[in-house]
Amino acid sequence: MSKPLAAALVLAALTSLAPPPARAASFPCDRAEAPDETAICAHLALNDRDVEMATRFEILKSVLPMGGQAKLRDDQEAWLTERRACGGDVGCLTAAYETRLKVLRGVLAEFAKQGP
């Protein structure tokens, strides 16, 4: 995929980010058992952050080169371990999501700047 096409896809995907439907997390809430997952499903603000994080992750996964994709997945796995360590602590989860979203937003912004 050419960089101009990839950058255009990223920009189109970002502009199409609409508010997610209520209770639509990156995992099925009806199967949530872990404390972090149940807290995310129970708090709309956390749920919204989870949806944004998952959306940005999927966009990046589809446009980054293979080496970048591997690093993205490794970083995501490390972040999920940190998120799980929060348990049901809403403050901790909120901070974890804000930190991860800041990183993903930055990577997307840098990728979009590369353009033609």
Residue pairs with C-beta under 8 A, 6 or more apart in sequence:
1 9
1 63
3 114
3 115
3 116
4 115
4 116
6 63
6 111
7 111
7 112
7 114
7 115
7 116
9 62
9 63
10 59
10 63
10 108
10 111
10 112
11 112
13 55
13 59
14 59
14 108
14 112
17 52
17 55
19 48
20 47
20 48
20 51
20 52
22 44
22 47
23 29
23 41
23 44
23 47
24 47
24 51
25 32
25 37
25 40
25 41
25 47
25 50
25 51
25 54
26 50
26 51
26 53
26 54
27 37
29 37
29 40
29 41
32 38
32 40
32 41
34 84
35 87
35 88
36 83
36 84
36 86
36 87
36 88
36 93
38 88
39 46
39 86
39 87
39 88
39 89
39 90
39 93
40 46
40 47
40 50
40 93
41 47
43 90
45 94
46 90
46 93
46 94
46 97
49 94
49 97
49 98
49 101
50 97
52 101
53 97
53 100
53 101
53 104
56 101
56 104
56 105
56 108
57 72
57 76
57 104
59 108
60 68
60 72
60 104
60 107
60 108
60 111
61 69
61 72
61 73
63 111
64 72
64 111
72 107
75 103
79 96
79 100
82 96
83 93
83 96
83 97
83 100
85 92
86 92
86 93
86 96
